[in-house]
Amino acid sequence: MGGVTSLFLIMFLIAGFAFAPLGYFIYKFTQENAKPFGETEPHGDSESWILDLVDKVIHKAKEIIQKK
């Protein structure tokens, strides 16, 4: 019977460590401002040369496909 109890405690500790990040995320998300990671910039709002290059490549590919 002691083996079952110790196995239960060990599994309970492992589950606690496994679900701790989820619990922390839920705790931070339910705070007043509901922003768990603070002020983050939405994806795509910042301009960069990589985004410009990708945009140009996409437009060129669309032009090539439409010509066919």
N, C-alpha and C positions, 0 to 999 in steps of 0.2 A: 504494500500500500504506500510505503514511503517513496517508492520509485515513481508511482503515478503522480504524486503530489509534487515531487521535484521536477518531473517532466512538464507538468502544468505550469509551474512557476518559470521554468526556463522558456517555454513557448510564449508565455505571457510577456516576459521581458523582450524577447525577440520581436513580437508583434508591436510592442510599445516603441521600440527603436525603428521599426519599419514604417509605422504610421505617424511618427513624430513630425516629419516635414509637412504632411497633410494637415495635421492639427495646427501647426504653426501658421500655415497659409490661411486656414479658415479663421484663426484668431486674428491675424493681421487684416484680413479682408473685412471682417465684421467690425472693425474700429470705425470711428466717426466718419472719416473721409472716404472710406471704402476703397482706398488705393494701397494695395499691399506692397507695392514696390516704389512708392513715392511718386513724384512727378516724373512721368516718362513722356517722351516725345512720340507722337503717333508715327508709325512706319510710313515712310514716303514723303514726309513733309520737308526733310532736310535735303538740300540740293548737293549733289556731288558729281564729279566728273564721271564716275562709274555709272550712275543713273542716267546721265546724259548720253553716254556711249551706248548703253543698252537700249535706250529710247530710240536713238538713231538707227541701230541695227534692226530693231523691230519694224520701224517704218520702212527701211530699205527692203526687208523681207516681204512686207505686205505689198510694196510696189512691184516686186518681182513676181509674186504670186498672182497679182491682179492682171499683169501684162500677159500671162499665159492663157 
